Amino acid sequence: MPKLKLRKIIHIDMDAFYASVEQRDNEALRGKPVAVGYSEARGVVATASYEARKFGVHSAMPSLTAKNKCPQLIFVPPRFDVYHEVSTQIREIFWEYTDWVEPLSLDEAFLDVTVNHKNNPSAGLIAKEIQRKIFEKTGLTASAGVSINKFLAKVASDYKKPNGFFVIPPEQAETFVEELKIEQFFGVGKVTAQKMHDNRIFTGYDLKQYSEAGLVKLFGKAGHSLYLNARGIDDREVEPNRITKSVSTETTFLKDKSNRILLTLELYHLAKEVAERMNEESFYGRTITLKVKYADFKLITKSKTLPQKITHFRQLWPVAREMMKWVDLSGQPVRLLGLGVSNAGDGTETKYTQLELGLF
């Protein structure tokens, strides 16, 4: 069996982040089922409060389905500028302890505190301090998982939500994973879980009975990581300089559109949003990609690579507008429109030196 690399990894996951921010800022929403999103026919739930989750409402659920499950559900439009601001406050707390912070999204991140700015040998105490500081600064709760690698830390943070704290020490890692339901494995969705059930895999112990070759045969490349995860092993490093590979946005229309002028107007707003996010993230790429999904769900993408990086809206918009002229509107109307920028052309990577574990 491969030897475990002993790091001190924390995974912080904000509890129902968008919905919690809305409840914090609007007293009338507190204690009530809230969904961040739009209630229209083609709306989708971005985040649901824990009061809504009791009814089976969850993120990515169609708004109409959510409303059927919870008729008293309150929909609140997203305020991404506020979520970005709060996320920045939270990351500033992380950086008080370590530079090895890998954000996964606005509301979660991995931290490697094997060596940290506070010279605190206990990852568990650091995690508790971070939870306390987040609440003091933002009024929001976060769940924290602590272990020897990213896989276990992520599982641990999900274990006692909300406002949870859980540690998986190195000597208990393999036993803990054996008892874990396969649905609790990070990265195992409904389709994969069903395939596992079809092969009589219900727990980490069941998964562990398969050879690596057997898992690769069943699940493709994912079989390699499943084999290691079943043994509590994950060699991935926390990547503090995680490189943004693209910036994109898209919109699904309430009613399908076939008018090129109206679609071009929608594209204008998408281009504005992409340009703003590029500046926020200091990401500048050379390739523009237009995404179109028709009413029959046929999806097409068109890309154009420029000789120079796009740094302003005035560079992005003329090209995107020209690409819109290439789209065939003679058949099905358009259901979804998306725009993205990629291909930054920077290949620098930060290397990490493995450190041995002291006190956990």
BELBELSUL-V148461 format. One line per field, one symbol per residue. phi: phi as a letter, one per 40 degrees, with the letter a starting at -180 (. if undefined). psi: psi as a letter, one per 30 degrees, with the letter a starting at -180 (. if undefined). A space follows every 50 residues. Layout:
BEGIN
phi: ???
psi: ???
END
This chain:
BEGIN
phi: .cccccbbbbbbbccfddcccccccbdcccgbcbbcibccdbcbccabcc cccccgcacgcddccccccadccbcbccbccccccccccccccdccbacc bbccacbaacbbbdbaccfccbccccccccdccccccbgbbbbbbbacac dccccccccbccfcaabbcdcbdccdcdccccccccgcccccccccccbg bbbcccccccccccccccbgdcccccccccbgbaccccbcbdcccabaaa abccbdbbcccccccccdcccdcccccdcccfbbbbbbbbbbbcccgcbb bbbabccbccbbdcccccccccccccccbcbccccbbbaabagcgbbcbb cbccbccbcc
psi: kkkkjjljkkkkjkjhdeeeeeeefjeffkgljkkkakgleglkkekklf eeffggkllgkkeeeeeeeifgkkkkkkifeeeeeeeeeeeeeeffelfi kjkfafgllkkjgeklffhjfjeeeeeeeeeeeeeeefgllkkkkkafle eeeeeeffehllhlkkkjleffeeeeeefkkfffkkfjaeeeeeeeefgh jfleeeeffkleeeeeeegbefeeeeeeefggkjgklkjfhkkkflklll kkkekkkfjeeeeeeeeeeeeeeeeeeeeeghkjlfkkkkkkklfggkkl kklkklflkjflefeeeeeeeeefffkjgfcklkekklklkaifgkgkkk lkkkklkbk.
END
